[in-house]
Amino acid sequence: MAIIALIALYFAARLALIGSGYFSAPSLREILLFSALIIILNSSKKLFYFVLMPILAVYALYAPIGLSFGAPSYQYIASVFATDLLEGKEFLSQLPFINYLLPVAIIALVLFFRFCTQKYRLYLHKNKVFLAAVMIFALFDTVPFKLLQDTYHAGMKVSQELTMLNNLSIESQWGKSSLRLDSGYDDYVVIIGESARKDYHHAYGYPVENTPFMSSAKGTLIDGFTAGGTNTIASLKLMLTKPDTQQWEGDYGLNFIDLVKSAGIKTYWISNQGYLGQFDTPISAIANKSDEKIFLKAGDSLNTNTSDFQLLPKFTQVIAQPFQGKRFIVLHLYGSHPITCDRLTDYPKLFNDNYIAKKYFNVNCYISSIKKTDEVLRQVYESLRENQQKNHRTFSMIYFSDHGLAHQISEDNIVIHNSNGRSKRHYDVPLFKISSDDTQRREYRVFKSGLNFTDGIANWIGIDNPKINSAADLFSNNADPDDYGLSKIIEKIDSSDDPAVVIPTP
């Protein structure tokens, strides 16, 4: 019976470590360390139920997520703060059913171990309280408590950041800006995509024609633009502000809305992303700086699945308003946010699901959602063109995505989701510009850093400010001279490459 109890203990420790997301295959030493902690805390009833079980509960509750998405981090704690109930439901429904069996197995195996040790008097400890205290202090900075520490520190960092954003006014640090003579357009439009990975676009070589507008329109396509992070908040807080490029931290006092306003341009923000009231996300905090704001999901977090097409009438109303002077308009899409099939309630899929293998169901949805975004871009462009003909207002528009996604591939299923930076292609996103006076198409394969995005926006519009790098050009054929450590971050990703999946057709 002692052997059976130890086997149960071994597998309980091993499953808990795998579920934490830190280890795809924990070493024997790591398993034994965790097992030793369980043995020590099993020395008394109080230690078992009031110390060990709460620790295991954290491991068990996180295990379904950790198995698919990896260890907890600032980015995911921030996403929790910024996720409404609909997104939370969608997120949890992505996890395979087998993931939910892991918490049950962890708790059951530990309870079985305790049952065996108590019934058969298998005392595997000496000097119980003393050894328990020694083990806790000895292991506090190592494996068993790493999950708790990282979760706590990440949570505190996010909490402090949100408190600052919600309770304090963000004072602009730009000072006074001016417009150059080459600021030649009346309306500037930035369209922020969601979860659209570059290599799933036909415009960037994907074999399925899912970007008819972006692939053919006269404008400038950049192949080599990198996102600032691996989820919306982590990425956009760096891209929509002039960030600290050494620490990779956003500077909300130097956000791009305040920059544009400092040059005397009226700003608008039209969003299909959630707005969480008192729990403003960093992105909605930046959006709040706009002169006019329209959130399709404003206020209550119990939101429905709102289509990006519903942004178009709002956008048309804005640009149709009589106005003298320049305007800067941001459209924030819901794009290809997982689960992508839910983005297609009003748009057809590229392939009939009945004629492709079942495992490619999610891929079909993802590439179709990208085509839907391409259609949104086309309609925005047509609205601007019609407004130009009617009101004689020139324009320039930019499209980019906040971050990419990664794959979880099994024999019978392919899930495309956010994976906390487990993919080397997570930072590869599209960047496209089209203007009312473009007469030819340009495609440049050149590195551009998302951390230069706000500088690039200033130079695209023609804004002069002492804090702006006047050499930053998002759409030139010259590579950015520095990646600010991005290549080192990518090098640390130990997962194998996961190129775009192509659906085989008969």
Sequence and secondary structure as in RCSB ss.txt:
>XXXX:A:sequence
MAIIALIALYFAARLALIGSGYFSAPSLREILLFSALIIILNSSKKLFYFVLMPILAVYALYAPIGLSFGAPSYQ
YIASVFATDLLEGKEFLSQLPFINYLLPVAIIALVLFFRFCTQKYRLYLHKNKVFLAAVMIFALFDTVPFKLLQD
TYHAGMKVSQELTMLNNLSIESQWGKSSLRLDSGYDDYVVIIGESARKDYHHAYGYPVENTPFMSSAKGTLIDGF
TAGGTNTIASLKLMLTKPDTQQWEGDYGLNFIDLVKSAGIKTYWISNQGYLGQFDTPISAIANKSDEKIFLKAGD
SLNTNTSDFQLLPKFTQVIAQPFQGKRFIVLHLYGSHPITCDRLTDYPKLFNDNYIAKKYFNVNCYISSIKKTDE
VLRQVYESLRENQQKNHRTFSMIYFSDHGLAHQISEDNIVIHNSNGRSKRHYDVPLFKISSDDTQRREYRVFKSG
LNFTDGIANWIGIDNPKINSAADLFSNNADPDDYGLSKIIEKIDSSDDPAVVIPTP
>XXXX:A:secstr
 HHHHHHHHHHHHHHHHHHTTS SS  HHHHHHHHHHHHHHTTSHHHIIIIIHHHHHHHHHHHHHHHHH S  HH
HHHHHHH  HHHHHHHHHHS GGGGHHHHHHHHHHHHHHHHHHHTT    SSHHHHHHHHHHHHTTSHHHHHHHH
HHHHHHHHHHHHHHHHHS         EE TT   SEEEEEEESS  GGGSGGGT SS   HHHHHSSSEEEEEE
E SSSSHHHHHHHHSB  BTTTTB  GGGBHHHHHHHTT EEEEEEEEE  TTS  HHHHHHTTSSEEEEEE S 
S      GGGHHHHHHHHHHS   S EEEEEE  TT SSGGGGGTTS  SS GGGS GGGHHHHHHHHHHHHHHH
HHHHHHHHHHHHHHHH   EEEEEEES   EEEE SS EEEE  SS STTTTB  EEEEETT  S EEEEEEEEG
GGHHHHHHHHHTEE TTS TT  TTSSS  S  TTHHHHHHT  S           
